Amino acid sequence: MTLDEFRKLKDLFEGYNLIFCYNGYLSQEIIVSVSSMIKDKLTTDETKTGISQKVLYMFVEQAQNITRYSADQLPHEDGAISYGSVAIGTQGGKYYIMCGNRIESEKTPSLREKLEELVKMNPEELKLLFKERMRSDPEEGSKGASVGFIEMARKSSEPIEFDFVPDGEGFDYFVLKVVI
């Protein structure tokens, strides 16, 4: 990358009103550190507490999904570090939080189905599903409580957006966007 290309990248980030953008390997330590910085930024901007909490929740949930489910992982002394991208920006007076990482293509159909169902649900249905999942065992293959996407859909002020782009090598690039 040339110096000019780097300046153009900065201009691109600013054009999307990004307050944070990261592409690389993530660990729990990085998530904690970045969360603190984001909290400070939102406080400095005098963002309402409820909005700040939702933005932070979405960031942490999306970053943890990368660390848990990215197909690109390297061994690390505290488990694994995982490759992905996460960004926070503003548009039209709202915050958006996006993440992306590669997943195995065979996992795409079930994840797509799960997300499509969430998009169709109204707030009351999402609340009932959340309560149901909290009372049951985590889904097979889940590395959490199986409620992360449900909570993101509940807290988002707009339907969640997502996409899967095959790379032709047995993986799909999964992208998720939520708006607060």
C-alpha positions as CSV (number, residue, x, y, z in Angstrom):
1,M,0.0,0.0,0.0
2,T,1.3,3.4,-0.9
3,L,1.1,6.5,1.3
4,D,-1.5,7.9,-1.1
5,E,-3.6,4.7,-1.0
6,F,-3.5,4.9,2.8
7,R,-4.8,8.5,2.8
8,K,-7.6,7.4,0.4
9,L,-8.4,4.6,2.8
10,K,-8.7,7.1,5.7
11,D,-10.9,9.3,3.5
12,L,-13.1,6.3,2.7
13,F,-13.5,5.6,6.5
14,E,-14.4,9.2,7.2
15,G,-16.9,9.2,4.3
16,Y,-18.8,6.3,6.1
17,N,-18.6,8.3,9.4
18,L,-16.7,5.4,11.1
19,I,-15.7,6.0,14.7
20,F,-14.0,2.6,14.8
21,C,-12.9,0.1,12.2
22,Y,-10.7,-3.0,12.7
23,N,-9.6,-5.7,10.3
24,G,-7.3,-8.4,11.6
25,Y,-6.9,-11.0,14.3
26,L,-9.1,-10.6,17.4
27,S,-8.7,-11.9,20.9
28,Q,-10.7,-11.4,24.1
29,E,-7.9,-9.0,25.3
30,I,-8.4,-6.8,22.2
31,I,-12.2,-6.8,22.6
32,V,-11.9,-5.6,26.3
33,S,-9.4,-2.9,25.4
34,V,-11.4,-1.6,22.4
35,S,-14.6,-1.7,24.4
36,S,-13.1,0.7,26.9
37,M,-12.0,3.0,24.1
38,I,-15.4,2.9,22.4
39,K,-17.1,3.6,25.8
40,D,-14.9,6.6,26.3
41,K,-15.6,7.9,22.8
42,L,-19.4,7.6,23.3
43,T,-19.1,9.3,26.6
44,T,-17.1,12.1,25.1
45,D,-19.8,12.5,22.4
46,E,-22.4,12.6,25.1
47,T,-24.3,9.7,23.7
48,K,-27.3,8.7,25.7
49,T,-26.6,5.9,28.2
50,G,-29.1,3.5,26.7
51,I,-27.7,4.0,23.2
52,S,-24.1,3.7,24.4
53,Q,-24.9,0.4,26.2
54,K,-26.5,-1.0,23.1
55,V,-23.6,0.0,20.8
56,L,-21.2,-1.6,23.2
57,Y,-23.3,-4.7,23.5
58,M,-23.5,-5.1,19.7
59,F,-19.7,-4.5,19.3
60,V,-18.8,-7.1,22.0
61,E,-21.3,-9.7,20.7
62,Q,-20.2,-9.3,17.1
63,A,-16.5,-9.3,18.0
64,Q,-17.0,-12.4,20.2
65,N,-18.8,-14.2,17.3
66,I,-15.7,-13.6,15.3
67,T,-13.4,-15.0,18.0
68,R,-15.7,-18.0,18.4
69,Y,-16.8,-18.9,14.8
70,S,-14.3,-17.4,12.3
71,A,-12.9,-20.1,10.0
72,D,-9.6,-18.3,10.2
73,Q,-8.1,-19.0,13.6
74,L,-4.5,-19.3,15.0
75,P,-3.5,-20.9,18.2
76,H,-2.8,-18.5,21.0
77,E,-1.6,-18.9,24.6
78,D,-5.2,-18.1,25.8
79,G,-7.0,-20.2,23.3
80,A,-7.2,-18.9,19.7
81,I,-7.1,-15.6,17.9
82,S,-9.6,-15.2,15.0
83,Y,-9.5,-13.1,11.9
84,G,-12.4,-10.8,11.0
85,S,-13.6,-7.2,10.6
86,V,-15.7,-5.0,12.8
87,A,-16.8,-1.4,12.4
88,I,-18.9,1.2,14.2
89,G,-20.2,4.3,12.4
90,T,-23.0,6.7,12.3
91,Q,-25.6,7.3,9.5
92,G,-28.8,9.4,9.6
93,G,-28.5,10.1,13.4
94,K,-28.1,6.3,14.2
95,Y,-25.2,4.1,15.0
96,Y,-24.5,1.0,12.9
97,I,-22.3,-1.9,14.0
98,M,-21.0,-4.3,11.4
99,C,-18.9,-7.4,11.4
100,G,-17.6,-9.9,8.9
101,N,-15.6,-13.1,8.9
102,R,-15.2,-16.3,6.9
103,I,-17.3,-19.4,7.8
104,E,-17.3,-22.9,6.4
105,S,-19.8,-22.9,3.5
106,E,-21.7,-25.9,4.9
107,K,-22.7,-23.8,8.0
108,T,-24.2,-21.1,5.8
109,P,-27.7,-22.6,5.1
110,S,-28.6,-23.1,8.8
111,L,-27.2,-19.7,9.8
112,R,-29.1,-18.0,6.9
113,E,-32.3,-19.8,8.0
114,K,-31.9,-18.7,11.6
115,L,-31.2,-15.1,10.6
116,E,-34.1,-15.0,8.1
117,E,-36.5,-16.2,10.9
118,L,-35.3,-13.5,13.2
119,V,-35.8,-10.8,10.6
120,K,-39.4,-11.8,10.2
121,M,-40.2,-11.7,14.0
122,N,-41.8,-8.8,15.8
123,P,-40.5,-7.5,19.2
124,E,-42.8,-9.7,21.2
125,E,-41.9,-12.8,19.2
126,L,-38.2,-12.1,19.7
127,K,-38.8,-11.6,23.4
128,L,-40.6,-15.0,23.7
129,L,-37.9,-16.8,21.7
130,F,-35.2,-15.3,23.9
131,K,-37.0,-16.5,27.0
132,E,-37.4,-20.0,25.5
133,R,-33.7,-20.2,24.5
134,M,-32.6,-19.1,28.0
135,R,-34.6,-22.0,29.5
136,S,-33.2,-24.6,27.1
137,D,-29.7,-26.0,26.4
138,P,-27.5,-24.2,23.9
139,E,-27.8,-25.3,20.3
140,E,-25.5,-28.0,19.1
141,G,-22.2,-26.4,18.0
142,S,-22.9,-23.2,19.9
143,K,-20.0,-21.8,22.0
144,G,-22.3,-19.5,23.9
145,A,-25.9,-19.4,25.1
146,S,-27.4,-19.4,21.6
147,V,-29.1,-16.0,22.2
148,G,-26.6,-13.5,20.7
149,F,-28.4,-13.1,17.4
150,I,-31.7,-12.9,19.1
151,E,-30.5,-10.2,21.4
152,M,-29.0,-8.2,18.5
153,A,-32.3,-8.4,16.7
154,R,-34.2,-7.3,19.8
155,K,-31.9,-4.3,20.5
156,S,-31.6,-3.2,16.9
157,S,-33.8,-0.3,15.9
158,E,-34.1,-1.8,12.3
159,P,-34.2,-5.3,11.0
160,I,-30.7,-6.9,11.1
161,E,-29.0,-7.2,7.7
162,F,-26.7,-10.0,6.6
163,D,-25.1,-11.5,3.6
164,F,-23.0,-14.5,2.7
165,V,-20.5,-14.3,-0.2
166,P,-18.9,-17.6,-1.4
167,D,-15.2,-17.4,-2.0
168,G,-15.1,-20.6,-4.1
169,E,-12.7,-22.3,-1.7
170,G,-15.3,-23.9,0.6
171,F,-15.9,-20.8,2.7
172,D,-18.4,-17.9,2.7
173,Y,-17.7,-14.4,3.9
174,F,-20.5,-13.6,6.4
175,V,-21.4,-10.0,7.0
176,L,-23.8,-8.7,9.6
177,K,-25.2,-5.2,10.3
178,V,-27.3,-3.9,13.2
179,V,-28.6,-0.3,13.7
180,I,-29.1,1.5,17.0
